[in-house]
Amino acid sequence: MKDHDLAAEFAGLIGADNVFVQEEERAGYCHDRLPYANFRAREGSRVGTLPGLVLRPATTDEVAGIVRAAAEHDLPVIPYGSGSGVLGGTIPLGDELMVDMQRMNRIRAVDADNHLVTVEAGMNGGAFEEALNAQGYTSGHLPQSLTISTVGGWAACRGGGQESSRFGKIENIVVGLKAVLPDGRTIEVRPLPKRATGPSVLDLIVGNEGTLAIITELTLRIWKLPEAEEKIVFALPGRAAALDLAKRVMQAGLHPRIVRLYDEKETSGRTGGIDAFSQRPVMANIVVCGEESIVAAEAELVRRLALEYDAVETETRPFDEWREKRYVSITKQWLDRGYYNDTIEVTVNWSKAAALYDTIAAQVAELHPEAHFSAHWSHVYPEGVCQYMTFRLPPMEQSAALPLHARMWEIAEGETLAHGGSIAHHHGSGLFRAPWMDGEHGVGMDLLRKVKQAIDPQNLFNPGKLGFPAREGAVDPYRDRGVNV
Ligand SMILES: Cc1cc2nc3c(=O)[nH]c(=O)nc-3n(C[C@H](O)[C@H](O)[C@H](O)COP(=O)(O)OP(=O)(O)OC[C@H]3O[C@@H](n4cnc5c(N)ncnc54)[C@H](O)[C@@H]3O)c2cc1C
């Protein structure tokens, strides 16, 4: 079928104004925020392809119509939220149809009785949270990318927000959804607190990254905005003390809205002029919130635990400055100056956290004399923690930088697996984590591939992502990388 016939067929389904054919209209959809792709783009090279067409449906039925037509013509599709993903999840590898969800952007209902909100998947996260706040609620999911991502993208990537220690990760917040399957059927999971009816269908769809279903609507938990909070900033003698304090806070059953621990490098970048950090070079920020009497009790216990670690409480300025800029990224500043900056977030049990940090830091230091490595810990659990690491190489030829960059990923992900951790805490897996998916899941990856094959036998939905196979003729995104990971 010729391209213009195809465009006309989709125009018949969703209106000609919502079908984008021109190269300049499609060009913005050939990348997301994957740093590797942005490095390559600096030299004018593209990791994948352009999408064949960009389609903007407005309803679940229109999404289903697109999927049925795509299946008939054997054309692959990629759902697109806002392209804030950092793993290449929306990068087309073979002219896929891009299903941009931006017109599905309304809150459908706030259910005050059951503390639920139902929202269309393409709604911008910032607009969503603002609308909830105006009614006295929060969803509790506040990723750094809040204003540049969609609610559907959060669920698709199994994300985590900055207040996850209190409100949970997105898989704890989403309780129901509607989604379109590769055969064009719509599946609905009713929003209930719990069911014991076999493996969770909801969990098959949350985290699918567009490979099994296109999410069109979500029902999330909501919370009344906290009436009070207390901010506590400690200077601590070392990383081990900070990690242990956070572990004790979580194992004591407290529900802080924020716990942020920074290594020495990240602490020193945030605490200039505060004396306490010259003797105690590691910062912990702990914020408790809720009803006044609970806040007072939780804050008192946090302070009591901190005494056991020789912590000194300081002014809250470093936390206030972080909060002021909490939705701003510094990555672009490095990119524009020719640096190779990347971040990798992994999950590890408390008992392995310190050793994981030490071995990665040592190996990165050996890679290149000017390689930067630092970390913070801002998602904490009773049993473990997310280690959020920043890696940076100075400006140099890409032919030298790309193999070093690949090696950093290999060190971070390889060592995480060797320490029994998970290769991804909240950014998802997309394209770039595919090499480690078998190591992550073991036999479980075989199970997931079988599920993919059963649900999507034509391999129509986001092929080549999450460690699933690409389609024949797809481009190799790692060509010219100078290394095999
Ligand atoms: C500066 C910065 C900070 C970030 N901070 C955080 C953070 O704090 N926490 C966090 O979790 N993430 C963070 N991220 C990563 C990213 O913002 C999240 O993964 C986000 O959830 C992606 O949403 P999106 O709408 O932009 O999705 P996209 O990038 O458009 O898509 C991501 C993946 O989800 C799929 N997808 C999108 N919408 C749907 C849908 N409706 N149905 C099925 N599949 C779909 C896509 O096909 C793709 O595979 C950050 C990114 C940046 C650039």
PDBQT file of the ligand as one rigid body, heavy atoms in Angstrom, charges set to zero:
ROOT
HETATM    1  C1  LIG A 501      15.327  15.044  33.423  1.00  0.00    +0.000 C 
HETATM    2  C2  LIG A 501      14.619  13.731  33.593  1.00  0.00    +0.000 A 
HETATM    3  C3  LIG A 501      14.275  13.308  34.859  1.00  0.00    +0.000 A 
HETATM    4  C4  LIG A 501      13.583  12.097  35.034  1.00  0.00    +0.000 A 
HETATM    5  N1  LIG A 501      13.210  11.757  36.301  1.00  0.00    +0.000 NA
HETATM    6  C5  LIG A 501      12.470  10.620  36.484  1.00  0.00    +0.000 A 
HETATM    7  C6  LIG A 501      12.022  10.281  37.793  1.00  0.00    +0.000 A 
HETATM    8  O1  LIG A 501      12.243  10.982  38.766  1.00  0.00    +0.000 OA
HETATM    9  N2  LIG A 501      11.296   9.133  37.921  1.00  0.00    +0.000 N 
HETATM   10  C7  LIG A 501      10.985   8.348  36.846  1.00  0.00    +0.000 A 
HETATM   11  O2  LIG A 501      10.299   7.331  37.019  1.00  0.00    +0.000 OA
HETATM   12  N3  LIG A 501      11.442   8.649  35.606  1.00  0.00    +0.000 NA
HETATM   13  C8  LIG A 501      12.145   9.766  35.390  1.00  0.00    +0.000 A 
HETATM   14  N4  LIG A 501      12.586  10.085  34.130  1.00  0.00    +0.000 N 
HETATM   15  C9  LIG A 501      12.311   9.179  33.001  1.00  0.00    +0.000 C 
HETATM   16  C10 LIG A 501      11.009   9.470  32.245  1.00  0.00    +0.000 C 
HETATM   17  O3  LIG A 501      10.576  10.789  32.429  1.00  0.00    +0.000 OA
HETATM   18  C11 LIG A 501       9.930   8.518  32.686  1.00  0.00    +0.000 C 
HETATM   19  O4  LIG A 501      10.272   7.218  32.259  1.00  0.00    +0.000 OA
HETATM   20  C12 LIG A 501       8.524   8.846  32.198  1.00  0.00    +0.000 C 
HETATM   21  O5  LIG A 501       7.635   7.995  32.882  1.00  0.00    +0.000 OA
HETATM   22  C13 LIG A 501       8.316   8.671  30.703  1.00  0.00    +0.000 C 
HETATM   23  O6  LIG A 501       7.082   9.291  30.364  1.00  0.00    +0.000 OA
HETATM   24  P1  LIG A 501       6.777   9.826  28.891  1.00  0.00    +0.000 P 
HETATM   25  O7  LIG A 501       5.334  10.168  28.881  1.00  0.00    +0.000 OA
HETATM   26  O8  LIG A 501       7.711  10.908  28.489  1.00  0.00    +0.000 OA
HETATM   27  O9  LIG A 501       7.027   8.511  28.041  1.00  0.00    +0.000 OA
HETATM   28  P2  LIG A 501       7.798   8.314  26.669  1.00  0.00    +0.000 P 
HETATM   29  O10 LIG A 501       9.225   8.708  26.812  1.00  0.00    +0.000 OA
HETATM   30  O11 LIG A 501       7.031   8.942  25.566  1.00  0.00    +0.000 OA
HETATM   31  O12 LIG A 501       7.699   6.727  26.531  1.00  0.00    +0.000 OA
HETATM   32  C14 LIG A 501       8.432   5.886  27.364  1.00  0.00    +0.000 C 
HETATM   33  C15 LIG A 501       8.060   4.422  27.071  1.00  0.00    +0.000 C 
HETATM   34  O13 LIG A 501       6.715   4.189  27.455  1.00  0.00    +0.000 OA
HETATM   35  C16 LIG A 501       5.919   3.801  26.333  1.00  0.00    +0.000 C 
HETATM   36  N5  LIG A 501       4.631   4.477  26.485  1.00  0.00    +0.000 N 
HETATM   37  C17 LIG A 501       4.394   5.810  26.620  1.00  0.00    +0.000 A 
HETATM   38  N6  LIG A 501       3.078   6.033  26.758  1.00  0.00    +0.000 NA
HETATM   39  C18 LIG A 501       2.478   4.826  26.713  1.00  0.00    +0.000 A 
HETATM   40  C19 LIG A 501       1.116   4.384  26.793  1.00  0.00    +0.000 A 
HETATM   41  N7  LIG A 501       0.112   5.236  26.939  1.00  0.00    +0.000 N 
HETATM   42  N8  LIG A 501       0.877   3.048  26.712  1.00  0.00    +0.000 NA
HETATM   43  C20 LIG A 501       1.872   2.145  26.572  1.00  0.00    +0.000 A 
HETATM   44  N9  LIG A 501       3.161   2.513  26.467  1.00  0.00    +0.000 NA
HETATM   45  C21 LIG A 501       3.459   3.832  26.538  1.00  0.00    +0.000 A 
HETATM   46  C22 LIG A 501       6.712   4.241  25.117  1.00  0.00    +0.000 C 
HETATM   47  O14 LIG A 501       6.420   3.436  23.991  1.00  0.00    +0.000 OA
HETATM   48  C23 LIG A 501       8.133   4.063  25.597  1.00  0.00    +0.000 C 
HETATM   49  O15 LIG A 501       8.521   2.720  25.478  1.00  0.00    +0.000 OA
HETATM   50  C24 LIG A 501      13.282  11.288  33.913  1.00  0.00    +0.000 A 
HETATM   51  C25 LIG A 501      13.640  11.716  32.630  1.00  0.00    +0.000 A 
HETATM   52  C26 LIG A 501      14.291  12.928  32.470  1.00  0.00    +0.000 A 
HETATM   53  C27 LIG A 501      14.637  13.384  31.080  1.00  0.00    +0.000 C 
ENDROOT
TORSDOF 0
